Amino acid sequence: MKGFPKNLKTKQDFLNCIAEYGREKTLAAFGRILIDDTKVEKVASYDLEEKTGEMSNIKTEIVENSLPTWQRLGFASLDEMMKIKETGGIQNGK
């Protein structure tokens, strides 16, 4: 890795960034994306105002996220991602 990355695409990118730049700097830059997004809110229905084109009477519902962050980045589970986020790396070779 050359220079501090602009984004993380994989679990290995995250681990490399921690190893090279430290946990604090890595989490300051990317901690906001390492979240539990297994459930997301989606718009179920709304009314569209003809004059303004704005949505009103918006109704939402909570649904399962088909591709949560932990899975997209290549972590084995949400727990693994959160543990690495908290500890700063893989412990005991796991």
N, C-alpha and C positions, 0 to 999 in steps of 0.2 A: 504494500500500500504506500503510495507516495502522497504526502500531504494529508491533512485531515479530510475525511470523506464528506461529501455533501449529502449523501443518503446511505441507508443500509438496505441491501437487497437480500442478504442471507444471514443465518445464524453465525456463520463463520466471519462475515464482515463485522458483526457486533463483537465477537470474541477477539478478533484481531485489533479492533479499535481500542478495546479495553486494555489489551496487552501493550499496545504501543503508546497510547495517550492517557491511560488511567481511567478508573471507573467514574470519577467525578466529572471529568471533562466529557466523557462519552455520554453519561446520563444527562448532563446539562444540555447537550445537543440533541440527543435522541430519546431521552426518557419519556417524552410525551407520546411517542408512537408505540411504546411497549406497554400497551394497555389491555385490559380484559374487554375485548369487543366481540365476545361469543354471541351476544344478543345486541341487536341494533334496532333503532326506531325507524319505521318507514311510513310514508304518507299512505293512508288507506283510501281516503276520499277528501274532496274539497270542492268548493264552488268557485267558479271563475267569474269575476266582475267584468262584464262586457266593456264598460266605459274605460276602466283603468287597466284591465288585464291582470289585476292582482288576485291572489288566492285568498279566500275567506272560508270560514267554517271548516277549518282543517281538522281532520280526524286522523290520528296516527295509531299504529299498533307496534308492539314489540315482537320481533321475529328472530329466529336463529340466523346468525351470519354464516353464509355458505363458505366463506373463506376468511376466517379470523386472522389477525396479524400473526399470532404464534405459528399458525399453519403455513401461511404465505412465506414467512421467513425461514421455515424449515426446522422449527423446534419440534420435539416429540410431543409436547403437551403445553398447555398454559402454565402448569406448575413448573415445568422446566424453565420456561422463559422468565417467570417471575423470580425463581430461585437465582438464576444467573444475574438478573437485574439487581437483586438484593445483595448478593455475595460478590459480584464482580467477576465471576468466572466459574468454570467447572471444577468442582472439588473432588479429590481422591480419584482422578482419572475418569470420572463419569460424565 
